[in-house]
Amino acid sequence: MNKYILVAVMLVSPCLRGDWIDDIAQHAQGKKLDISKSVKIMEGYISKDTQEIGDYESKLTAPHKKGVVAAMRDETIKIKLEAVRLSLNHHTKVRDFIKSLPKNEREGQKFAEKLSHIGKIQNELAVLRDETSKTGTVTDAAKNTAAIVLKEGQLKTMKAALQTSFMLS
């Protein structure tokens, strides 16, 4: 049973932790990406992951009670530890890719274009949300809400595609 849970965590965990895309998208404009700031952002995620790994490992090695509840606690910590290790591996891949962008301009431009497009959609989404809160009529609010749902779907799809490209590499 635990093996199936671990496999599920390994497949899903990197997708759930795609918040780095939002942070890096802020530093992409057109076909250019600020590589030094992006690497610093990824280093922050990597240091956070290593700190979490240390915390979980210390919880596992700490003396604890025996019994069913303790066994469940240990298994839960092991699953969380594996998820954070996968996240660390993923963030390291992304950081290494970003570091390699100066060597491969074409890939760098494609990556920066995707990130800037994601940033543009996020800005449009923020404008739509502001308009919805200021709207007085029900019809306009419904139209804006429908547009927000569509933009959120588009944003999630683009993030998932970008995230999956790193999972497959």
C-alpha positions in Angstrom: 0.0 0.0 0.0 2.7 2.4 0.9 4.5 1.8 -2.4 1.4 2.9 -4.3 1.1 6.1 -2.2 4.8 6.9 -2.8 4.3 6.4 -6.6 1.3 8.7 -6.5 3.3 11.3 -4.5 6.2 11.1 -6.9 4.0 11.7 -9.9 1.9 14.5 -8.4 4.2 16.3 -6.0 6.2 18.3 -8.6 3.1 19.4 -10.3 1.6 20.7 -7.1 4.6 22.8 -6.3 4.7 25.0 -9.4 4.8 28.3 -7.5 8.3 28.9 -8.8 6.7 29.7 -12.2 4.9 32.7 -10.7 8.1 34.0 -9.1 10.2 33.6 -12.2 7.5 34.9 -14.6 7.9 38.3 -13.0 11.5 38.5 -14.3 10.6 37.6 -17.9 10.0 40.2 -20.5 9.4 39.2 -24.1 12.3 36.9 -25.1 14.5 37.9 -22.2 14.8 36.5 -18.8 16.8 37.8 -15.9 18.9 34.7 -15.3 20.7 35.8 -12.1 17.4 36.7 -10.3 15.8 33.5 -11.5 18.7 31.4 -10.2 18.5 33.2 -6.9 14.8 32.4 -6.7 15.4 28.7 -7.4 18.3 28.7 -4.9 15.7 29.9 -2.3 13.4 27.0 -3.2 16.3 24.6 -3.0 17.4 25.8 0.4 13.8 25.7 1.7 13.5 22.1 0.5 16.8 21.0 2.1 15.7 22.6 5.3 12.4 20.7 5.2 14.3 17.5 4.5 16.5 18.0 7.5 13.4 18.7 9.7 11.6 15.5 8.5 14.8 13.4 8.9 15.3 14.7 12.5 11.6 13.8 13.2 12.2 10.3 12.0 15.4 9.8 14.0 14.0 11.3 17.2 12.9 8.9 19.9 9.2 8.2 19.8 6.6 5.8 21.1 5.8 2.5 19.7 2.3 1.5 18.5 -0.1 2.0 15.7 -0.3 5.8 16.0 3.5 6.1 16.0 3.8 3.8 13.0 1.2 5.9 11.1 3.1 9.1 12.1 6.4 7.6 10.8 4.8 6.5 7.5 3.3 9.9 7.0 6.6 11.6 7.7 8.4 9.2 5.2 5.9 10.1 2.5 6.3 13.8 3.2 10.1 13.4 3.1 9.9 11.6 -0.2 7.7 14.4 -1.6 10.2 17.1 -0.5 13.1 15.1 -2.0 11.3 15.0 -5.3 10.6 18.7 -5.0 14.3 19.3 -4.3 15.2 17.2 -7.4 12.7 19.1 -9.5 13.9 22.6 -8.3 17.5 21.5 -8.9 16.6 20.5 -12.5 14.9 23.9 -13.1 17.9 25.8 -11.6 20.4 23.9 -13.8 18.2 24.5 -16.8 18.1 28.2 -16.1 21.9 28.3 -15.6 22.3 26.6 -19.0 20.2 29.2 -20.8 23.1 31.5 -21.8 24.6 28.6 -23.7 21.4 27.8 -25.5 19.8 31.1 -26.7 17.0 29.5 -28.6 15.8 27.5 -25.6 16.2 30.5 -23.4 14.1 32.6 -25.7 11.3 30.0 -25.9 11.4 29.6 -22.1 11.3 33.4 -21.6 8.4 33.8 -24.0 6.4 31.2 -22.2 7.1 32.8 -18.8 6.3 36.3 -20.1 3.0 35.0 -21.6 2.2 33.5 -18.2 3.0 36.8 -16.6 0.7 38.6 -19.1 -2.2 36.3 -18.3 -1.7 36.9 -14.6 -1.8 40.6 -15.1 -5.0 40.3 -17.2 -6.5 38.1 -14.5 -5.7 40.7 -11.8 -7.4 43.4 -14.0 -10.5 41.2 -14.5 -10.7 40.6 -10.8 -10.5 44.3 -10.1 -13.2 45.1 -12.7 -15.4 42.4 -11.2 -15.2 43.9 -7.7 -16.0 47.3 -9.1 -18.9 46.2 -11.3 -22.4 47.3 -10.2 -24.5 45.2 -12.5 -25.1 41.4 -12.3 -24.6 40.9 -16.0 -21.2 42.5 -16.1 -20.2 40.6 -13.0 -21.3 37.4 -14.6 -19.3 38.2 -17.8 -16.2 39.0 -15.9 -16.5 35.9 -13.8 -16.8 33.8 -16.9 -13.7 35.5 -18.3 -11.8 34.9 -15.0 -12.6 31.2 -15.1 -11.4 31.0 -18.7 -8.2 32.9 -17.9 -7.5 30.7 -14.8 -8.0 27.6 -16.9 -5.6 29.0 -19.6 -3.0 29.9 -16.9 -3.2 26.5 -15.2 -2.8 24.7 -18.6 0.2 26.8 -19.5 1.8 26.2 -16.1 1.1 22.5 -16.2 2.7 22.3 -19.7 5.8 24.1 -18.5 6.0 22.0 -15.4 5.6 18.7 -17.3 8.4 19.6 -19.6 10.7 19.6 -16.6 9.2 16.4 -15.2 9.9 14.5 -18.5 13.5 15.7 -18.9 
